[in-house]
């Protein structure tokens, strides 16, 4: 599966030629950079995200969930590893999950450290005991935990910082995309930089109250999924999302055609997003 474009070349040095024969010496090529190294060296790299499928239990309630979340934050904070966390609730029922719980770190090393400390502290077991039948995150054996490298080529134009049970949900539209033959991330980057970003500049100049960002996220889990990346459109609310989508249909058709040449994307799935923890150091 195509993910990040890796260009490697072997280096050969020819030396030691004599009158009788030429001796060819080879120098071992430097090891190929890992996907983590490639991702974290990218200028648009935002962080590493684990998505955990969330399934509501028989005892689920909004009040009970708030208590669970408070205790979950205590356990997550106890790792001493800075993080950001948020949750998505699907607009339409999904047979796989009732929601998606996300935890994000600045890099994968912090992610691995946090998980090691979480498991060593038996945090999942503590939460299950204190909140029996409330919610299951990531499956019984963590089989429903999916890691992604996240890239955000554009700064958030109007960030929001709502936290807590009274927050108004933000809007997230998610598409699963697969590259067409001969296409890859470099092609995607060119259209974003040369066409999409200027279109966004023009739209935001005409709509100064609009708040938008997008995230391109590359899966890092095994086995390889049947897609190359997800594209997330993030708006302050569904009304802004609908307005932005309408403007795109009206004036972004030529750019969309370029995107369609690069990748085949499934129709977007809509989610209500909720912020759990926003850590400035995460």
Order of alpha helices (4+ residues) and beta strands (2+ residues): beta-beta-alpha-beta-alpha-beta-beta-alpha-alpha-beta-beta-beta-alpha-alpha-beta-beta-alpha-alpha-beta-beta
